[in-house]
Amino acid sequence: MTITLPAFTPLEDSLFLTLCARALDNRSAQPILGDAMADQIVRTLDYDYEKKLNISTDLRLNATLRAKKLDEVASRFLARHPNAVGLDLGAGLDTRVVRLDPPSTVDWYDVDFPAVASARERLIPARPNAHVVAADVRDSEWLDALPTGRPAVIVADGLMGFLTRDEFVSLLNRLVSHFPSGEMVFNSYTPFTIWVAHHAPGTKTVADLVKFPGFSDPHEPESWNPKLKLVEEILMSRDLAKVPSKLRWYYRLQQHSTSWSRKGTIVLHFSF
Ligand SMILES: C[S@@+](CC[C@H](N)C(=O)[O-])C[C@H]1O[C@@H](n2cnc3c(N)ncnc32)[C@H](O)[C@@H]1O
């Protein structure tokens, strides 16, 4: 059965880039994530990604490798904290909660704009203790309604680029003061990768929506809030497994230099 969704804003529409990247990954010979539900959602929506998007192998790899890294951080945290709260900010139609399959003792919150939240409810099967929050993450009311007093793991995959620096800093500060402790993991941008997002053919559909300026020093968020401590800077070029051989030489070259690796996808992992 095909489902037709109400029209999204261009910002909401950005979810199709990452969703379709994961669907194409699932159809590839050597999937990185193997997200069959992402694939099914794209088929259910009959989304014409070939006409609307320009998903290169590199974009597909970067989107799925970073999703896998974020999953790994969240999964390790949930294994250590079975009473945790999990948040996916700007969750789009990502099926992370299905991939992570947290125990019922975990409360998981997928946050996105109301139109996306209702699309999630139509397309992603409900699960006990998985909650969809219809909100703009820049507002504070939605967070006030979430439990306090429990450790939290907070994931933001593909969100940061769409916020200004002040909006992102303020969001992080609100999260850190809401929960007693936790971890935060997100894909980050340097000024160079922000420049690429503005100019690369693959991100043409979102280029005008990118507001974040980027930062080069992975420790910079520690200066935004003294409770934030960098656990790890994860550089995708260090993960060669499943990179197709035609691109492997490029990743291998990048491995020789951290600053060159930072020209690719970066995931930052913090504790607080
Ligand atoms: C590139 S998509 C990524 C979606 C999802 N995380 C994924 O990996 O497939 C960015 C998402 O952030 C959401 N978003 C952007 N700004 C937001 C805001 N201020 N509040 C809530 N969601 C926002 C968009 O609606 C979109 O779903």
The ligand as an ORCA input file, in Angstrom:
! r2SCAN-3c Opt
* xyz 0 1
  C      18.699     15.728      7.693
  S      17.198     15.386      8.540
  C      17.762     14.075      9.571
  C      16.634     13.243     10.062
  C      17.049     12.022     10.884
  N      17.817     12.381     12.034
  C      17.793     11.052     10.039
  O      18.988     10.818     10.299
  O      17.210     10.518      9.099
  C      17.011     16.720      9.693
  C      15.772     16.611     10.548
  O      15.820     17.628     11.554
  C      14.528     18.152     11.703
  N      14.669     19.497     12.274
  C      15.380     20.535     11.781
  N      15.255     21.607     12.576
  C      14.457     21.220     13.604
  C      13.949     21.894     14.743
  N      14.262     23.176     14.987
  N      13.128     21.219     15.583
  C      12.792     19.912     15.332
  N      13.269     19.222     14.265
  C      14.069     19.879     13.414
  C      13.932     18.146     10.304
  O      12.522     18.230     10.319
  C      14.465     16.811      9.788
  O      13.590     15.755     10.088
*
